[in-house]
């Protein structure tokens, strides 16, 4: 993905860290605000979340369900209030 203005240069890595909740609090807050108005980065987060859940699902349904319940990231999609 080529970064748009304001997107992190490593947006795929930031999206993964955001989904896995391994970003610093400040960087996570900044990225959450960013994805509320950037459809490209928001899509990267959605794709990353789906991939992580699929991989966990391959390991075992219970682990994936627990991960989803404990780590589901909610944000407002771009253009929606």
N, C-alpha and C positions, 0 to 999 in steps of 0.2 A: 504494500500500500504506500503510495506517495503521500507524504504529510501535507495537509493543507495549512494555511496560516493559523498558527496557534496550536497545532497538533504537535505532540511530542515526536521527535525524530524517530524514536524507538517505540512507536505507538503499539505495535503488536506485543512487545515485551511488557509495556506498561499495562495493556489490557489484560494480559495473563496475570500479572502481579495483582492487579485490581480485583480480578475474579477470585484469585486465591487468597486475597486479603493479606498480601505481604508487602504492600506499599506503606511507606511512612504515613502517619495521619495527615500531615500537611499535603503530601503529594496525592494521596487518595481523595482528599477534599477538593483539591484543585482539579483533578481528573474527573471527578463526579460532576463538578460544575461544567467542565468542558464538554463532556458527553451529552449533557442536557441540550446543547446547541449545535453539536457536530454529529451529523448523521453518519459520517464515515467511521469515526471512532466508536460511536454507539453500536454500529453494526459489528465492528471488531470485537467489542465486549460481548455482544450476543453470540457471535460465532465461537468465541473462546469459551464462554460458559457452556454452550452446547457440546463442544469438544470435550471439555473436562468431565461433564456429566456422562457423556458417552463412554469415555475411558473408564470412569468409575463403575459405570453400569456393566462394562465388560468384566470387571473384577468381581462383581457381585451386586445384585440389586439392592441389598440392604445398605451397603456402604454408600451407594449413589444416593439413595433416599435420605440417609442421615446427612450427607454432605449438602444436598439440596436444601433440606430443612434448616441446617445450621448456617449455611453460607449464602443463601439466596440474596442476590444483590438487586435491589429495586431502585429504579430511577425513572424519571419522566423522559419519555422519548422526545426527540426534537419535534417542535411544532405542536406538542400537546401540553396542556396546562397541568 
